[in-house]
Amino acid sequence: MPTSVTLRPVTANDHAAWLALWQAYLHFYETELADEVSLSTWQRLLNPNEPTYSALAWADGKAVGMVNYIYHRSNWSIENACYLQDLYVDSKQRGLGIGRQLIEHVYTAAKADNCIKVHWLTHETNATAINLYQQIAERSGFIQYRKGL
């Protein structure tokens, strides 16, 4: 159990720590991305002209959690919304409240940037995450459809 957890936005020096968590996240969802996609994502996270952000949770000098989120327009409000796209906590650190802290970090950042809401998806089989999400957000009832192009 970590002594304390510190959350902070990623910096250019955090690439190796972020990439390790990113790859573990992709592995958790049994998917792979080309290295160019991961590199492009990292570059966007560091670019102040992009509406995408990331924060890492640090415990005992090691990155143990990651959250990536994106601000976007909505046709239903004047203010932007925030899509929490990626959330991952190291498997050895789960159940310690780190996921909740990362989500609350996004809530705080999005509110400070005048977003009207934070929303996200999870896989229907991710029971542990669903249990947390039901405590800190409301389920919209919408079902996602998509088609790759």
Protein Blocks (a to p, Z undefined) as FASTA:
>chain_A
ZZbdcdddddfklmmmmmmmmmmmmmmnopacdfklmmmmmmmmmmmkbccdcddddeeh
iafbdcdddddddfkbfbdcdddfbccddfklgonlmmmmmmmmmmmmmmmnopabdcdd
ddfklmmlmmmmmmmcccehiacddddZZ
